[in-house]
Amino acid sequence: MRILDRAVYVGPSLYAHFPVIRLEVDLGPLEAWPSAKLGPAFIDRLIEALPGLHEHGCSYGEPGGFIRRLREDEGTWMGHILEHVAIELQNVAGEPVTFGKTRGAGAEGTYHVLYQYEQEDVGLEAGRLGIPLLHSLLPPELRPEGSVPGDFDFAAERDEFIRFAQRRDLGPSTASLVRAAEERGIPTTVVFPSGVAGIAEATRTLTGLDASAARLVAAGYRVVQDRCLGVYLKRARRAR
């Protein structure tokens, strides 16, 4: 299984009314190996690695639903499993995301894997880490060559991922500003490095304003920036 393409949607899109990441994945030979065919050993090891998967309702809409999908009939395919792994990794790191969807991308064995995120870097890293985790759980004969580092230790990788997410977590003041913006339908994104220059660059990039106008808009957000470490409220696009 490999990732062919990534896309990050910071606001309402064709896929959802909130931020989502879309991975285009190619299952390769794993297209012929849904979870039930991989058997209890794979499923049990997956649940042992991420026990919070028990809480995922999936299409059943209740805790345990995803586990049923793994075990019943043919089971479910690896793209759908990656979706839930990316969600659960974010949950483990303290991100309360729940939405995901996986659909065929056209060519046989390729899928669009969609999942919600709160912090872009954390969401992307969750998708990246999910690949070697799933490969490490496969029978050796199905594991793509070179797909799992020889020293891969998921527990250590998980803990480092949690620290990675915590370093990017918004403080209480910033989080309050972001929630207030979202309640008013104003999408937000975190801009680093913080500072007027950083906000100005984000303003110019995201709104299409020229550099002079972007600097004026950025200056108007100086007070907000001082409190929220570079959170850019994209209401600036309305100032054009």
C-alpha positions as CSV (number, residue, x, y, z in Angstrom):
1,M,0.0,0.0,0.0
2,R,1.4,3.4,-0.9
3,I,0.1,7.0,-0.9
4,L,-0.1,8.4,-4.4
5,D,-1.3,11.9,-3.5
6,R,-2.3,14.1,-0.6
7,A,-4.7,17.0,-0.4
8,V,-5.6,19.2,2.6
9,Y,-9.0,21.0,2.7
10,V,-9.0,23.8,5.3
11,G,-12.7,24.6,5.1
12,P,-15.9,23.5,3.4
13,S,-15.2,21.3,0.4
14,L,-16.8,18.7,-1.8
15,Y,-16.2,16.2,0.9
16,A,-17.2,17.9,4.2
17,H,-18.2,21.2,5.8
18,F,-15.1,21.1,8.0
19,P,-11.4,20.5,7.5
20,V,-10.4,17.1,6.0
21,I,-7.4,15.4,4.5
22,R,-7.7,13.3,1.4
23,L,-5.2,10.5,0.7
24,E,-5.2,8.7,-2.6
25,V,-3.8,5.3,-1.9
26,D,-2.9,2.3,-4.1
27,L,-3.4,-1.0,-2.2
28,G,-1.5,-3.0,-4.8
29,P,-1.7,-6.7,-4.0
30,L,-3.6,-6.0,-0.8
31,E,-6.7,-5.3,-2.9
32,A,-7.1,-9.1,-2.8
33,W,-6.7,-9.2,1.0
34,P,-9.6,-7.7,2.9
35,S,-9.5,-7.9,6.7
36,A,-11.4,-11.2,7.1
37,K,-9.1,-12.9,4.7
38,L,-6.1,-11.6,6.6
39,G,-7.7,-13.3,9.6
40,P,-7.9,-12.9,13.4
41,A,-4.2,-12.5,13.9
42,F,-4.1,-9.3,11.9
43,I,-7.3,-7.9,13.4
44,D,-6.3,-8.8,17.0
45,R,-2.9,-7.2,16.6
46,L,-4.5,-4.0,15.1
47,I,-6.9,-3.7,18.1
48,E,-4.0,-4.4,20.5
49,A,-2.1,-1.5,18.9
50,L,-5.0,0.9,18.9
51,P,-7.7,-0.3,21.4
52,G,-9.7,2.8,21.0
53,L,-10.9,1.4,17.7
54,H,-13.5,-0.4,19.8
55,E,-15.2,3.0,20.1
56,H,-15.5,3.6,16.4
57,G,-19.1,3.1,15.2
58,C,-18.5,3.1,11.5
59,S,-21.6,2.4,9.4
60,Y,-23.3,0.8,12.4
61,G,-23.4,4.0,14.3
62,E,-22.5,2.5,17.7
63,P,-19.3,1.5,19.6
64,G,-17.9,-1.7,18.2
65,G,-19.3,-1.1,14.7
66,F,-15.9,-0.9,13.1
67,I,-14.7,-4.1,14.7
68,R,-17.8,-5.8,13.3
69,R,-16.8,-4.5,9.9
70,L,-13.4,-6.0,10.3
71,R,-14.7,-9.4,11.2
72,E,-18.0,-9.9,9.3
73,D,-18.4,-11.5,5.9
74,E,-15.3,-10.5,3.8
75,G,-14.3,-7.8,6.2
76,T,-13.2,-4.4,4.9
77,W,-10.3,-3.3,2.8
78,M,-7.1,-1.7,3.8
79,G,-7.9,1.8,2.6
80,H,-10.9,1.9,5.0
81,I,-8.7,0.5,7.8
82,L,-6.2,3.3,7.2
83,E,-9.0,5.8,7.5
84,H,-9.9,4.6,11.0
85,V,-6.2,4.3,12.0
86,A,-5.6,7.9,11.0
87,I,-8.6,9.0,13.0
88,E,-7.7,6.9,16.1
89,L,-4.1,8.1,16.1
90,Q,-5.4,11.7,16.3
91,N,-7.7,10.7,19.1
92,V,-4.8,9.1,21.0
93,A,-3.0,12.5,20.6
94,G,-6.0,14.3,22.1
95,E,-7.7,15.5,18.8
96,P,-11.5,14.9,19.0
97,V,-12.0,14.0,15.4
98,T,-14.5,11.4,14.2
99,F,-15.4,11.8,10.5
100,G,-13.9,9.5,7.8
101,K,-15.0,8.1,4.5
102,T,-13.2,5.9,1.9
103,R,-14.3,5.5,-1.7
104,G,-12.9,4.0,-4.8
105,A,-10.7,6.4,-6.9
106,G,-11.4,4.8,-10.3
107,A,-8.5,2.5,-11.0
108,E,-8.7,-1.0,-9.4
109,G,-7.1,-1.0,-6.0
110,T,-7.0,2.8,-5.6
111,Y,-9.0,4.7,-3.1
112,H,-9.7,8.1,-1.7
113,V,-9.3,8.0,2.0
114,L,-10.8,11.0,3.7
115,Y,-10.6,11.9,7.4
116,Q,-11.1,14.9,9.6
117,Y,-8.3,16.8,11.3
118,E,-7.9,19.7,13.7
119,Q,-4.2,20.4,13.2
120,E,-2.9,19.9,9.6
121,D,0.5,18.7,10.5
122,V,-0.9,16.2,13.0
123,G,-3.5,14.9,10.5
124,L,-0.9,14.4,7.8
125,E,1.5,12.6,10.2
126,A,-1.4,10.3,11.4
127,G,-1.9,9.2,7.8
128,R,1.8,8.7,7.3
129,L,2.3,6.7,10.5
130,G,-0.7,4.5,9.7
131,I,1.0,3.0,6.7
132,P,4.0,1.4,8.4
133,L,1.8,0.3,11.3
134,L,-0.5,-1.6,9.0
135,H,2.3,-3.1,7.0
136,S,4.0,-4.2,10.3
137,L,0.8,-6.2,11.2
138,L,0.7,-8.1,7.9
139,P,1.9,-11.6,7.5
140,P,5.6,-11.4,6.3
141,E,4.8,-12.8,2.9
142,L,2.3,-9.9,2.3
143,R,4.5,-7.1,3.7
144,P,5.9,-4.9,0.9
145,E,9.7,-5.1,0.8
146,G,11.3,-2.2,2.7
147,S,7.9,-0.9,3.9
148,V,8.7,-1.3,7.6
149,P,12.0,-0.1,9.0
150,G,13.9,-2.9,10.8
151,D,13.8,-1.0,14.1
152,F,10.1,0.0,13.8
153,D,8.6,0.1,17.3
154,F,5.0,1.3,17.1
155,A,4.7,2.1,20.8
156,A,7.7,4.4,20.5
157,E,6.4,5.9,17.3
158,R,3.0,6.5,18.9
159,D,4.5,8.2,21.9
160,E,6.6,10.5,19.6
161,F,3.5,11.2,17.6
162,I,1.7,12.3,20.7
163,R,4.6,14.6,21.7
164,F,4.6,16.0,18.1
165,A,0.9,16.8,18.4
166,Q,1.3,18.4,21.8
167,R,4.1,20.7,20.5
168,R,1.6,22.0,18.0
169,D,-1.4,22.2,20.3
170,L,-3.2,25.5,20.6
171,G,-3.2,27.1,24.1
172,P,-6.5,27.9,25.8
173,S,-6.6,31.5,24.6
174,T,-5.9,30.6,21.0
175,A,-8.3,27.7,21.1
176,S,-11.1,30.1,22.4
177,L,-10.4,32.5,19.5
178,V,-10.5,29.6,17.0
179,R,-13.8,28.2,18.4
180,A,-15.4,31.7,18.3
181,A,-14.3,32.1,14.7
182,E,-15.7,28.7,13.7
183,E,-19.0,29.4,15.4
184,R,-19.3,32.4,13.1
185,G,-18.4,30.4,10.0
186,I,-14.9,31.8,9.7
187,P,-12.4,29.1,8.7
188,T,-9.0,29.3,10.5
189,T,-5.6,28.0,9.9
190,V,-2.4,28.2,12.0
191,V,0.4,30.1,10.5
192,F,4.1,29.7,11.7
193,P,6.3,31.5,12.2
194,S,4.1,33.9,14.1
195,G,4.4,37.6,13.6
196,V,3.0,40.3,11.3
197,A,5.3,39.1,8.5
198,G,4.1,35.6,8.8
199,I,0.5,36.7,8.8
200,A,1.1,39.0,5.9
201,E,2.5,36.2,3.8
202,A,-0.4,33.9,4.7
203,T,-2.8,36.7,3.9
204,R,-1.3,37.2,0.4
205,T,-1.1,33.5,-0.3
206,L,-4.6,32.6,0.8
207,T,-6.5,35.6,-0.4
208,G,-4.6,36.7,-3.5
209,L,-4.1,40.3,-2.2
210,D,-1.0,42.1,-3.3
211,A,1.9,42.5,-0.9
212,S,1.0,46.1,0.2
213,A,-2.7,45.2,0.9
214,A,-1.6,42.0,2.6
215,R,0.6,44.0,5.0
216,L,-2.3,46.4,5.8
217,V,-4.6,43.5,6.6
218,A,-2.0,41.8,8.6
219,A,-1.4,44.9,10.7
220,G,-5.1,44.9,11.5
221,Y,-4.7,41.4,13.0
222,R,-1.7,42.3,15.1
223,V,-3.7,42.2,18.4
224,V,-5.2,38.8,17.4
225,Q,-1.7,37.5,16.4
226,D,-0.2,38.6,19.8
227,R,-2.8,36.4,21.5
228,C,-3.0,33.4,19.2
229,L,0.5,32.8,18.0
230,G,-0.2,33.4,14.4
231,V,-3.7,32.1,13.9
232,Y,-4.9,33.7,10.7
233,L,-8.6,34.4,10.4
234,K,-9.4,34.2,6.8
235,R,-12.1,36.9,7.0
236,A,-9.4,39.0,5.4
237,R,-10.5,37.7,2.0
238,R,-13.7,39.8,2.5
239,A,-11.6,42.9,2.7
240,R,-10.7,42.8,-1.0
